[in-house]
Structure formats: C-alpha cells, structure tokens
Amino acid sequence: MNKFINEKLMPPMMKFLNTKAVTAIKNGMLYPIPFIIIGAIFLILANFPQQNVADWISQIGWAPIF
C-alpha cells in the first residue's frame, strides 16, 4: 500500500502542491497564525469566563490593557 502511494499518488500531489498559487495560499494562511493566537489570548483575558478571575484582573489594574 505504501509503495503504491509513494509511486503513484505522491508525484502528482507534490507537483500540484509546489505550484506558485498553492504555495502563496499556504504562506498566506501560515504567517498570520501567531498574531491570531496572541489576539485570541488577549480576548480571553479581556472577557474571562470566571467572574472571580475577571475581578482580580480589574483589581490589579490590567483591565485597561486588555
């Protein structure tokens, strides 16, 4: 089975994946991921689901930052 996949399926797949359009789409989705993760962390901290933690964040003065 692996021999069939490596000999018959992989060459056309790799030819398709190495085209400029697919590479541009891949890079366009890959580069903003760190910014999306950091933004998600800030959103979670700004709207923390547990009230006691949200109160603690506002007591120590971090609420305006988020």
Residue pairs with C-beta under 8 A, 6 or more apart in sequence:
16 22
17 23
42 66
45 57
45 62
45 66
46 63
46 66
47 54
48 54
48 57
57 63
57 66
